[in-house]
Amino acid sequence: MNHNRLVRIERRIERIKAELATLGDMRPGSLTKQYKDPDSHSGAYYQLSYTLDRQSRTEYIRRESLADIRRRVSNYKRFKKLCAEWITLGIEHSKLAMKLTAGQ
């Protein structure tokens, strides 16, 4: 059973690596719509907020760039999720491998 799980983990890690290679351009952060006058919802503009090197940053985003920025932010979120899964699987793989080696 443990050996089968090791093989499944290795296969999933390979699929994660393949997906990471296809992600494309990325941007960290959250894209939000803001208003110059929040009460009347007038003067809408977009901003991208993120933290890099422990420093918070905010950038204004032009309407014509919204689709591209949304795609890049989505790619970054997918990247982070895949990396977290890879790390979790790597830890499980390491523990199972040590357990199998110790049992021999």
Kinemage of the C-alpha trace (Angstrom):
@kinemage 1
@onewidth
@group {chain A} dominant
@subgroup {mainchain}
@vectorlist {calphas} color= white
{ca met a 1} P 0.000 0.000 0.000
{ca asn a 2} L 2.704 2.508 0.938
{ca his a 3} L 4.632 1.773 -2.241
{ca asn a 4} L 1.486 2.404 -4.328
{ca arg a 5} L 0.962 5.716 -2.532
{ca leu a 6} L 4.579 6.699 -3.283
{ca val a 7} L 3.997 6.045 -6.977
{ca arg a 8} L 0.749 8.090 -6.970
{ca ile a 9} L 2.540 10.964 -5.234
{ca glu a 10} L 5.362 10.884 -7.795
{ca arg a 11} L 2.863 10.936 -10.666
{ca arg a 12} L 0.964 13.880 -9.171
{ca ile a 13} L 4.207 15.802 -8.648
{ca glu a 14} L 5.093 15.242 -12.310
{ca arg a 15} L 1.667 16.588 -13.365
{ca ile a 16} L 2.167 19.612 -11.117
{ca lys a 17} L 5.557 20.300 -12.714
{ca ala a 18} L 4.025 20.063 -16.191
{ca glu a 19} L 1.217 22.447 -15.277
{ca leu a 20} L 3.646 24.929 -13.711
{ca ala a 21} L 5.590 24.993 -16.972
{ca thr a 22} L 2.484 26.145 -18.867
{ca leu a 23} L 1.266 28.922 -16.570
{ca gly a 24} L 2.664 31.962 -18.324
{ca asp a 25} L 3.146 35.467 -16.957
{ca met a 26} L 2.230 36.173 -13.340
{ca arg a 27} L 1.553 39.062 -10.978
{ca pro a 28} L 0.955 38.744 -7.255
{ca gly a 29} L -1.820 40.631 -5.566
{ca ser a 30} L -5.484 41.443 -5.412
{ca leu a 31} L -7.249 43.485 -8.051
{ca thr a 32} L -10.060 45.640 -6.697
{ca lys a 33} L -12.463 48.217 -8.060
{ca gln a 34} L -12.426 51.481 -6.105
{ca tyr a 35} L -14.492 54.650 -6.358
{ca lys a 36} L -13.500 58.291 -6.004
{ca asp a 37} L -16.970 58.805 -4.503
{ca pro a 38} L -17.977 55.524 -2.803
{ca asp a 39} L -21.436 56.782 -1.842
{ca ser a 40} L -22.572 57.364 -5.416
{ca his a 41} L -20.250 54.740 -6.939
{ca ser a 42} L -18.828 57.289 -9.351
{ca gly a 43} L -15.284 57.730 -10.587
{ca ala a 44} L -14.456 54.017 -10.715
{ca tyr a 45} L -10.832 52.943 -10.988
{ca tyr a 46} L -8.900 49.716 -10.411
{ca gln a 47} L -5.922 49.040 -8.233
{ca leu a 48} L -3.625 46.100 -7.697
{ca ser a 49} L -2.364 45.613 -4.141
{ca tyr a 50} L 0.423 43.205 -3.239
{ca thr a 51} L 3.356 42.653 -0.913
{ca leu a 52} L 6.859 42.102 -2.242
{ca asp a 53} L 9.984 41.861 -0.115
{ca arg a 54} L 7.849 42.548 2.970
{ca gln a 55} L 6.752 45.876 1.502
{ca ser a 56} L 3.135 46.621 0.638
{ca arg a 57} L 2.551 48.167 -2.768
{ca thr a 58} L -0.424 49.494 -4.688
{ca glu a 59} L -0.596 50.209 -8.403
{ca tyr a 60} L -3.341 51.813 -10.439
{ca ile a 61} L -4.483 49.676 -13.369
{ca arg a 62} L -5.863 51.091 -16.602
{ca arg a 63} L -9.100 49.631 -17.928
{ca glu a 64} L -7.398 48.439 -21.112
{ca ser a 65} L -4.978 46.375 -18.992
{ca leu a 66} L -7.618 44.720 -16.784
{ca ala a 67} L -7.982 41.455 -18.713
{ca asp a 68} L -4.220 40.948 -18.848
{ca ile a 69} L -3.742 41.747 -15.155
{ca arg a 70} L -6.629 39.462 -14.161
{ca arg a 71} L -5.028 36.611 -16.130
{ca arg a 72} L -1.634 37.242 -14.550
{ca val a 73} L -3.082 37.396 -11.017
{ca ser a 74} L -5.020 34.186 -11.684
{ca asn a 75} L -1.822 32.494 -12.929
{ca tyr a 76} L -0.012 33.575 -9.782
{ca lys a 77} L -2.755 32.190 -7.531
{ca arg a 78} L -2.653 28.888 -9.435
{ca phe a 79} L 1.153 28.875 -9.112
{ca lys a 80} L 0.943 29.341 -5.330
{ca lys a 81} L -1.679 26.597 -4.998
{ca leu a 82} L 0.341 24.130 -7.076
{ca cys a 83} L 3.539 24.895 -5.151
{ca ala a 84} L 1.785 24.344 -1.823
{ca glu a 85} L 0.427 21.011 -3.056
{ca trp a 86} L 3.868 19.980 -4.331
{ca ile a 87} L 5.436 20.772 -0.963
{ca thr a 88} L 2.741 18.850 0.923
{ca leu a 89} L 3.171 15.853 -1.368
{ca gly a 90} L 6.956 16.074 -1.060
{ca ile a 91} L 6.728 15.906 2.715
{ca glu a 92} L 4.364 12.931 2.572
{ca his a 93} L 6.623 11.220 0.026
{ca ser a 94} L 9.681 11.742 2.211
{ca lys a 95} L 7.959 10.337 5.303
{ca leu a 96} L 6.660 7.281 3.433
{ca ala a 97} L 10.055 6.636 1.846
{ca met a 98} L 11.774 6.780 5.234
{ca lys a 99} L 9.138 4.477 6.697
{ca leu a 100} L 9.596 1.946 3.880
{ca thr a 101} L 13.394 2.111 4.190
{ca ala a 102} L 13.249 1.617 7.956
{ca gly a 103} L 10.906 -1.357 7.548
{ca gln a 104} L 13.316 -3.259 5.300
